Structures are given as structure tokens and as C-alpha cells.
């Protein structure tokens, strides 16, 4: 055992590296167990599954020689979810009844619920982060987060309004402002982290995404609206009478008008821009994570990231390839079942076999998708972010003192789960 | 006892400073470093989850911990510490699974049986002030689901329809069986159907008017829907659908609420009432038609005709539509009509005169172009 290679040397270097083992033995087992148990427990097991996943990812992330530690439990998350339900169910009922009780409000019931749940979702996101921070320990020091969830939700809402009013141009500034708010309220022990993230640092990647992916659609839509005098006829798109399918076509009545011209432009712009936007999302994400990590410091110690966009493309590329391969394999299995389907007079036994095979095939598909996603996307993205991040001026971290504040309760994340915001594992800090 | 030793890092849990130490494992664990000396009992050691070869051992009391990367040392430690994994014991997994299965079953059973029972109790308590706007929004949704069929309102036919409604509900509004006078609307649609909605709203689709051969048959259909209104079946169905989808979305963790709203509309249109509710509405219809001077058994005739034509239509959904229940219903309706015959009135004279009937048939005049609501919604709710 050449233990001396991994043990931190008595005179620590000034640069701390973050290691992450990509082979991740045992991860597939966690996913399979989590999937199957979630299935039989009406998805109640998902809280334990998420905790297992986090414990795995945290403990394999070795920061400056010391692995991180996740202390959360499934029980905490579950109780948080139950409490969140107790808060949310009356809210939903009120929102639901409001639509009926005040008929003039009825058309606005859906937008009102959406707005309300959006603000609540932002609150839940921030509080969920607080829970995760307080359940993270490194070198015996717990992380933490303070700050008001409502303040965060308020900021997020105002920023979103600004983003919509500027047709998306304020987006990078919103991301940076919210990142600063989150990081500035993150604590390692008693030491506060600080972020100098600016919207300008991600303006270029955003503008690239914006001009290629969003602007053509927005501009052509605006042109269409302007051409119709901001009063779009409701029968511009009608069901195709030729096929009787739910396929929508342009109403021939508008053929030759400027509306049909602009309508065609919208369709062309969307069919070009949407795929391009999808292709550019990993690029933007990688650039944003790199810029934000580079802007993060804790006292004199600061993070640097050398994340490259291609490290974010490769996982998705592999993911698509793996999915295709998996689907082909499933197709072969299905083809083998076809003779059973074609049988003239199926006996009860064949029918039972067929039913069992169909259910099995369906579950295998879902399970396969889950495993492929976690192994190829989640794991590789996590690996890419972790291993390209370094800590400069590492000795400054030694001054960090543990905090005596009590850890946040699991209730914080219950709301986020009940609202279905924030995935199990978030890439980035 | 064999002595193992290795080097590691000590963290005091107060600062993040790593302190290099030498670890010596005998019947206790000795930790030796610069200005540092710990002597831990093996019973107090707990291990945290790490990827091998790294290992982190914590002291059960206090925040101190050590990390080392020596597999042999780790194995020796595991062999000597009985409680190493105690804090991490994944106990109660079976219990968790059993309890959540039980909880899920409870919710599903509550959704299947509890909610219908509860809505039966709740439906009579819904005040008219709340039911009226509910009926309005359900009607909007259903009309949208049917593909926005146009309203049919030929004035002479409308007058006949209003008179027919008044005659069928005569005497019932007074004794409180049918709270407000039902609002009947006719819409052009290629599916022979009629439906009762909350707030005493009844929608007749034009094809059912076309399929009826005389006034008594149409009166039977109308009275059947009035029967549902009198029994408050529509509001009960809406409460049941809402409650069930709400409960199920609770279990499945989807609480975005939107699904609840959509399901209500769909359930109200596609799911029929229980057989008991249908029988009660049939009995109501026979009595009402006979009281108004019509032939109560006419309802049986039109029911059978509609079911037959539906069955003849090819398609995957046809097996959903054919129901032997129709035969049973028709037999019951005929039996009821025989026993409930009002002796002093000749049956078959008809509830409407021939002129009135011809006028009512013209409620949906053929439009110039082809109607929009061509595609029929899968519904069978007579």
C-alpha cells in the first residue's frame, strides 16, 4: 500500500485539487435499488434514494485530499415532504376553489396559480439549498446557509420580470445576481463565501445563445404580431381537413396575406433555432459554471475552474448513443416476441406470457433509461466540474472554524420536492 | 495482539486544519501527532462512507475524526471494532417498504371508495351559489373538449323545447326535487349524446334529436338527464373526479394542480354514472314522461337504437361502447312503463303534437359548410 501518495504531505501545497473517481463502482446498484423500491413503495422511497445518491457523490468527491460527507437522511426529506404537503394542500385547494367562487377570476386561475407556485418554487429552491449545505461536511466542518428564502424569491421574481421586459437580454445579469446572493449566504463553518460573479462574464456566451437560439423566434413572432396589429386571428391555425388528424396547418383563407408570410417565417425560424438552441445549451451551461466558480472565494482561498465546453458535450453525445443502442436492443427483444402476438388463437398461457413480457419490457426500459442517465450524464458532468476545479491558496482554508449554529431542518427541502423543483443532484456549488 | 500502524490525518472538528498523525491500532486506537495525543476506545469508533482506499473514522462523542488511506489498516480496524457501522445501520428498510405500500393502498382505496362515498354526502351540501359558476366552467370545458360545436337556437324549435322542459319538470320544482329549472342547450354534434352538468345544465347534441323518431323518445332522454339533475349526480361526479385525481396526484407526487383541473373535465364527460344512478334516472324519466302524457317506454326504444348504431361503427373503441347493460335498462324501463301506466290517459297519444315535433326537429338546420365538431368525443352517458 503506497499510502504516502494519497496522504496529505506535512507541508501542504498551495493548490488544492478536487478528485472524483469516474468509474463509480456501486452507483448502478444504488440506481437499480432506488428505482425498484420507488416502484413498489408508490415512489415514497425516492427520498431514501436521493439521500443514497447524494451520499455516494459527496463521498467520492475528494477535495484537497479529504472527501466531502453528506449527512442527510431519507427520513428527514420524507418528513419535510409531509410537512410541505400540509402547507401546500390548503394552498392548492384555495387556488382551485378561487376559480369557481369568483367567476370573473376563472380565466386567470391558471396564471395566478402559476405565478404563485413560481414564487414559492424559488423560495423552495433556496431553502432546499440550505438543507443540502447544512448536511455537507468537509474536514469535520459543516457548511451552512443563511439569508431569507423570501428575499431570494422576491429577487428572483423581480429579475425574471426584468428578463421578460428586456426580451431575455437581462438573463445573464439575473443569473449572476442570484448566484452572488446564493454564494454570499453560503458558509463554511463560520467563514462566509463570497462571489464576484458578474453578468458581463457570461454575457458573450449568452448573446451567442440568444442570437442563434432565441432572437430569430422572438423577432419573427413579433413581426407576425405586428403584421396582425397585435390581434392574432384565432383561426390562423386549423386542423388539417385532409387527414382529419390533429395536425395543424395554416388556414388557407389567409393564403397570400402578409400573415401567412410572417407565419411561415416563424415556422422556419423555429425549426432552425430550436435545434441550435438545444445544441448550445451545454456550451452556455459550461461557460456559466466556469465563470461562476472562478468568481467564488472563501477569504483568501479562491476557486479556479478550467472547465471546457466539450466536457459538457461528450456526456450528452454518449448518452444519445447509449440510448439508441439500448432502444435497438429492446427492439430486438420485441421482435422476438412478435411471433407470439401474431398467433391466431392465443391461449391463456400465451396471453399471460405476453402481458408479463410487456410489463417487464416496459420496466426494463424505464430502469435502463434511469441507469444510463445517471451513469452517463449526471456522473460525467459531476466529474467534469469537480476535476477541473482547483482551490488556490489552500492554506487559507485552514483558518476556517466550525460554526455552532444548529443545522437546518429537513423541512427546508420538503417544499422543493413537493413542488418538484431542484433535481436530486445539482451540478455546481 | 498484533499492532498495526499507519499515517493519517486528524481533524479536530473545530478548525479545517489537517494535522498529520501516526495511527497505532492495538486494543485501543492511538493517535500521535505534533502537540497531539489521543487514545480512543475501539467501542467509540464510527466509520463514514468513503470510497476505498480512503477511510474516515469518527469518534462517537465529539467532532474529532481521522482519515487514512491504508486498506490493511482499515481491515484490521473493522475486525476489531464491533460498532464501526452502527450509526450507518440501514435498518428498517423492510418496514419502510411495507408501510409505504400500506399507505399507498390506503390512498388508492380511499380514492376508489372513500371519495365517492364522501361526495355523496357532500353533494347535497353544495350551495346553489357555488354550483352555478361551477356548472358554467364545466360547460365551457366540455364544449371545448367536444371541439366547440355551435349552439342551435332556431326560435320556433326553442319555444317547443322550453315548453317540453316545463312540462317534464312540472310539479317537481315545487316539491324541491329539482331545485332550479334546468337550462337545456342544444349543440350541433355528430355523436348521439346528452349530458347533465352541475348547476342544472343539460346539453343535448343534435344527433340525438335526429335519431329520435317522436317527441316521446326525446322527452325520455331529456327527462333522464333531469333525473340526474334531480339526484344531483353531476355535482357528485365532479367532486368525485376532483377528489380522486387530487388524492392520486398526492401519491404520485405530482402536485402541480393542473392535472386535477383537466381530469375533472375529462371525467365529467367520459365517465358515466354508476348503474344505480342510471336506473334511478331512468325511473325518474319514465314517471316524468308519463305524468306529462307521453309513453314512458319510448326511452327504451331510443336507447337501444343508439347503442345499436354505436356498435356497428368499426374501430378500436367500439368494444368500450357496446354494453349489455342497455338491454337490462330497456327491459326495466318497459316494465316500469307498464306498471306505472296512468289509466285514464291513452298511451301513445304523444307528449308533443306532430307539428310541434316537426318544429323541434328543425332546431339544428343544416349549415352551408361542413360543421367543425366532426370528431366525436368518446362519451356514452345516457
Interface residues (C-beta under 8 A of the other chain):
Chain A: X1 X3 X4 X6 X7 X8 X9 X10 X12 X21 X37 X40 X41 X42 X43 X44 X45 X46 X48 X55 X56 X59 X60 X62 X65 X66 X67 X69 X85 X88 X89 X92 X95 X96 X99 X100 X101 X103 X106 X110 X113 X117 X138 X139 X140 X141 X188 X189 X241 X244 X397 X398 X399 X400 X401 X402 X417 X418 X419 X420
Chain B: X6 X7 X8 X9 X11 X12 X13 X14 X15 X16 X17 X18 X20 X48 X49 X50 X51 X53 X54 X56 X63 X64 X65 X67 X68 X69 X70 X71 X72 X93 X96 X97 X100 X101 X103 X104 X107 X130 X133 X134 X136 X137 X242 X246 X250 X251 X252 X253 X254 X255 X256 X257 X258 X260 X261 X370 X374 X375
